């Protein structure tokens, strides 16, 4: 879907059925069409190895669950605003 629609930003979880968020990030970054899509990880994982792996794929932010919806909206706005800069 990212290839077909090329969104400005994706919210990904690390723990997903079929393909985890790290694999999705890897696929996104390896494809020239999707490599620059901004990503915010929204996940329950506070594991340092998950945070480090996500950061290595140049994500915009990492939000742990539980979270306040207004906080996530604010982080999305920040990430999209950085696109204009």
C-alpha positions as CSV (number, residue, x, y, z in Angstrom):
1,X,0.0,0.0,0.0
2,X,2.9,2.4,0.7
3,X,4.1,1.9,-2.8
4,X,0.7,2.6,-4.3
5,X,-0.2,5.5,-2.1
6,X,3.1,7.0,-0.9
7,X,1.8,8.5,2.3
8,X,3.6,11.4,4.0
9,X,3.7,9.5,7.2
10,X,3.1,6.0,8.6
11,X,2.4,4.9,12.1
12,X,3.8,1.4,12.7
13,X,3.8,-1.0,15.6
14,X,6.7,-3.4,16.2
15,X,4.4,-6.3,17.0
16,X,2.1,-7.0,14.0
17,X,0.9,-10.2,12.5
18,X,2.7,-11.5,9.4
19,X,5.5,-8.9,9.3
20,X,6.8,-7.0,12.2
21,X,7.4,-3.2,12.2
22,X,11.2,-3.6,11.8
23,X,10.8,-5.7,8.6
24,X,8.3,-3.2,7.3
25,X,10.8,-0.3,8.0
26,X,13.6,-2.3,6.3
27,X,11.4,-2.8,3.2
28,X,10.4,0.8,3.1
29,X,14.0,2.1,3.4
30,X,15.3,-0.3,0.7
31,X,12.9,1.0,-1.9
32,X,13.6,4.4,-3.5
33,X,9.9,5.2,-3.8
34,X,9.2,4.7,-0.1
35,X,12.6,5.4,1.5
36,X,11.7,8.9,2.5
37,X,8.3,8.2,4.1
38,X,8.3,9.5,7.6
39,X,7.6,6.8,10.3
40,X,6.5,7.1,13.9
41,X,6.6,3.8,15.8
42,X,3.7,3.5,18.2
43,X,4.3,0.3,20.3
44,X,4.2,-1.2,23.7
45,X,7.9,-2.2,23.4
46,X,10.3,-0.2,25.6
47,X,13.1,-2.7,24.8
48,X,16.3,-0.8,24.1
49,X,17.1,-3.1,21.2
50,X,13.7,-2.3,19.6
51,X,14.3,1.4,20.1
52,X,17.8,1.2,18.7
53,X,16.7,-0.8,15.7
54,X,13.9,1.6,14.9
55,X,16.3,4.6,15.2
56,X,18.7,2.9,12.8
57,X,16.0,3.2,10.2
58,X,15.7,6.9,10.7
59,X,12.2,7.1,12.2
60,X,10.8,10.4,13.2
61,X,9.6,9.4,16.7
62,X,9.0,6.5,19.0
63,X,5.8,6.5,21.2
64,X,5.2,3.8,23.8
65,X,1.8,2.5,24.8
66,X,-0.2,3.5,26.7
67,X,-0.2,7.0,25.3
68,X,-2.4,10.1,25.2
69,X,-4.0,10.5,21.8
70,X,-3.3,14.3,21.9
71,X,0.4,13.5,22.3
72,X,0.4,11.3,19.2
73,X,-1.4,13.9,17.2
74,X,1.2,16.5,18.3
75,X,4.1,14.2,17.3
76,X,2.4,13.6,13.9
77,X,2.1,17.3,13.4
78,X,5.7,17.9,14.4
79,X,6.9,15.2,11.9
80,X,4.8,16.6,9.1
81,X,5.9,20.2,9.9
82,X,9.5,19.0,9.6
83,X,8.7,18.0,6.0
84,X,8.0,21.7,5.1
85,X,11.3,22.8,6.6
